[in-house]
């Protein structure tokens, strides 16, 4: 599983890791989505002119599919277009988390529209309410800020000069179990 917080030589490296994450379970993709969005402050939706792509899950709930990068959105949309040519006009469009929080999240909650986080190539995804997604992101952002504060406080500690190793895969699995209630996986 990728680590969106790890330094990458370039943006292409992160894009490639997120593309590889599409093979993970919905819960693991949700954890990767949370980490990427918390780090970048944005996510991608599918847009065609004035229209946003929404899907319906097996229970009939309307979902806004959201991806952690333009590349993952492009890959999923390309696969979906192969099966449904009416999606030809849709392309990835970035959404800033802060603007989405202020303008759209509450309206989506009120309308009963969920977020389909990080759909894979078959458009399977974890489904969360917008308010729940924001809670998860806020918790992750707060944890990252706390970790950064603790790391800054240890600057004078000379215990071998390296921070303790973090098992990122284990941390993302824990996030997935804590936050995701996947449908379709």
Secondary structure per residue as TSV (DSSP state, phi and psi in degrees):
chain	resnum	aa	ss	phi	psi
A	1	X	-	360.0	145.7
A	2	X	-	-78.6	160.8
A	3	X	-	-120.0	97.3
A	4	X	T	-63.5	-15.3
A	5	X	T	-89.6	-13.3
A	6	X	S	-74.4	147.0
A	7	X	-	-66.2	138.6
A	8	X	-	-120.5	145.4
A	9	X	S	-60.9	-33.4
A	10	X	S	-159.3	170.5
A	11	X	H	-62.7	-29.1
A	12	X	H	-62.3	-34.1
A	13	X	H	-63.2	-44.1
A	14	X	H	-65.4	-43.6
A	15	X	H	-56.9	-44.4
A	16	X	H	-63.1	-42.7
A	17	X	H	-63.3	-41.4
A	18	X	H	-66.3	-37.2
A	19	X	H	-61.5	-40.0
A	20	X	H	-66.4	-30.1
A	21	X	H	-66.4	-15.8
A	22	X	T	-63.2	-17.3
A	23	X	T	-84.3	-6.6
A	24	X	S	-78.2	170.8
A	25	X	-	-67.2	164.1
A	26	X	H	-59.4	-40.2
A	27	X	H	-65.2	-41.5
A	28	X	H	-69.8	-37.3
A	29	X	H	-65.4	-35.8
A	30	X	H	-62.5	-43.2
A	31	X	H	-61.9	-42.5
A	32	X	H	-65.2	-39.0
A	33	X	H	-60.6	-49.4
A	34	X	H	-57.7	-47.1
A	35	X	H	-62.6	-43.8
A	36	X	H	-66.8	-43.2
A	37	X	H	-69.8	-40.1
A	38	X	H	-61.3	-37.2
A	39	X	H	-74.8	-44.5
A	40	X	H	-92.0	-24.8
A	41	X	S	78.4	15.7
A	42	X	E	-152.6	164.0
A	43	X	E	-145.3	174.1
A	44	X	E	-121.5	142.5
A	45	X	E	-121.4	176.3
A	46	X	E	-104.9	126.3
A	47	X	E	-130.4	143.8
A	48	X	E	-137.2	101.0
A	49	X	T	63.3	-120.0
A	50	X	T	-89.1	-2.4
A	51	X	E	-103.9	140.2
A	52	X	E	-103.8	140.7
A	53	X	-	-73.1	129.2
A	54	X	E	-125.5	153.5
A	55	X	E	-123.7	169.2
A	56	X	E	-122.6	133.0
A	57	X	-	-83.0	-178.3
A	58	X	T	-61.3	-22.8
A	59	X	T	-92.1	1.5
A	60	X	-	86.5	7.2
A	61	X	-	-79.1	133.5
A	62	X	E	-76.5	137.5
A	63	X	E	-129.7	143.8
A	64	X	E	-98.4	108.8
A	65	X	E	-68.7	136.8
A	66	X	E	-137.3	134.6
A	67	X	B	-118.1	156.6
A	68	X	S	-81.4	-9.0
A	69	X	S	-155.4	161.6
A	70	X	H	-64.2	-37.7
A	71	X	H	-65.0	-41.0
A	72	X	H	-68.7	-36.7
A	73	X	H	-65.2	-45.4
A	74	X	H	-59.1	-44.2
A	75	X	H	-62.8	-46.5
A	76	X	H	-66.6	-40.2
A	77	X	H	-67.2	-37.8
A	78	X	H	-61.5	-43.3
A	79	X	H	-65.7	-42.8
A	80	X	H	-65.4	-37.8
A	81	X	H	-63.6	-32.4
A	82	X	H	-63.0	-29.4
A	83	X	H	-98.8	-21.5
A	84	X	-	-141.9	89.2
A	85	X	G	-59.0	-18.4
A	86	X	G	-68.7	-5.1
A	87	X	G	-91.5	6.7
A	88	X	T	-56.6	-33.5
A	89	X	T	-82.1	-4.8
A	90	X	-	-87.4	138.1
A	91	X	E	-140.3	157.6
A	92	X	E	-62.0	138.7
A	93	X	E	-135.8	128.0
A	94	X	E	-73.1	145.0
A	95	X	E	-128.2	125.1
A	96	X	E	-75.4	132.4
A	97	X	H	-57.8	-44.4
A	98	X	H	-62.8	-41.7
A	99	X	H	-68.7	-41.0
A	100	X	H	-63.5	-40.2
A	101	X	H	-58.8	-45.7
A	102	X	H	-74.9	-36.3
A	103	X	H	-104.4	-31.8
A	104	X	T	-120.8	-32.4
A	105	X	H	-58.1	-47.9
A	106	X	H	-64.4	-40.6
A	107	X	H	-64.4	-39.6
A	108	X	H	-64.1	-43.8
A	109	X	H	-58.6	-46.5
A	110	X	H	-61.9	-36.7
A	111	X	H	-82.7	-5.9
A	112	X	T	77.5	20.6
A	113	X	-	-90.6	125.4
A	114	X	E	-91.8	175.1
A	115	X	E	-108.1	126.7
A	116	X	E	-94.9	96.5
A	117	X	E	-79.7	123.7
A	118	X	T	53.7	61.6
A	119	X	-	-58.4	140.8
A	120	X	-	-83.3	-169.5
A	121	X	T	-66.6	-20.1
A	122	X	T	-96.2	8.5
A	123	X	-	65.1	24.0
A	124	X	-	-85.0	141.3
A	125	X	E	-159.0	165.7
A	126	X	E	-79.4	139.6
A	127	X	E	-112.9	125.6
A	128	X	E	-136.6	153.0
A	129	X	E	-72.5	147.5
A	130	X	H	-54.0	-42.1
A	131	X	H	-63.6	-38.8
A	132	X	H	-67.0	-41.0
A	133	X	H	-59.0	-45.2
A	134	X	H	-63.4	-38.8
A	135	X	H	-60.5	-45.1
A	136	X	H	-64.1	-43.8
A	137	X	H	-64.5	-43.6
A	138	X	H	-60.9	-40.7
A	139	X	H	-64.6	-42.0
A	140	X	H	-66.6	-42.3
A	141	X	H	-64.7	-41.8
A	142	X	H	-64.7	-41.4
A	143	X	H	-62.2	-40.9
A	144	X	H	-65.1	-39.8
A	145	X	H	-66.0	-40.0
A	146	X	H	-64.8	-44.0
A	147	X	H	-61.8	-40.3
A	148	X	H	-65.7	-40.2
A	149	X	H	-62.9	-42.0
A	150	X	H	-66.6	-38.4
A	151	X	H	-66.0	-41.5
A	152	X	H	-62.8	-35.8
A	153	X	H	-70.7	-20.7
A	154	X	T	-93.4	10.9
A	155	X	T	-57.7	-33.3
A	156	X	T	-83.9	-9.3
A	157	X	-	-75.4	123.4
A	158	X	-	-109.4	49.2
A	159	X	S	-86.6	81.3
A	160	X	T	71.2	2.5
A	161	X	T	73.1	5.6
A	162	X	S	-129.1	142.2
A	163	X	-	-68.5	159.4
A	164	X	-	-61.3	143.8
A	165	X	-	-68.5	139.7
A	166	X	-	-111.5	126.7
A	167	X	-	-85.9	92.4
A	168	X	H	-61.8	-41.5
A	169	X	H	-59.8	-42.3
A	170	X	H	-65.9	-40.6
A	171	X	H	-64.4	-41.7
A	172	X	H	-70.2	-34.1
A	173	X	H	-63.5	-41.3
A	174	X	H	-62.4	-42.4
A	175	X	H	-60.8	-44.1
A	176	X	H	-60.2	-44.1
A	177	X	H	-68.1	-35.8
A	178	X	H	-72.3	-40.1
A	179	X	H	-106.3	-31.9
A	180	X	-	-92.3	140.4
A	181	X	-	-125.8	78.0
A	182	X	E	-67.7	148.7
A	183	X	E	-115.6	139.0
A	184	X	-	90.4	-4.2
A	185	X	-	-111.4	360.0
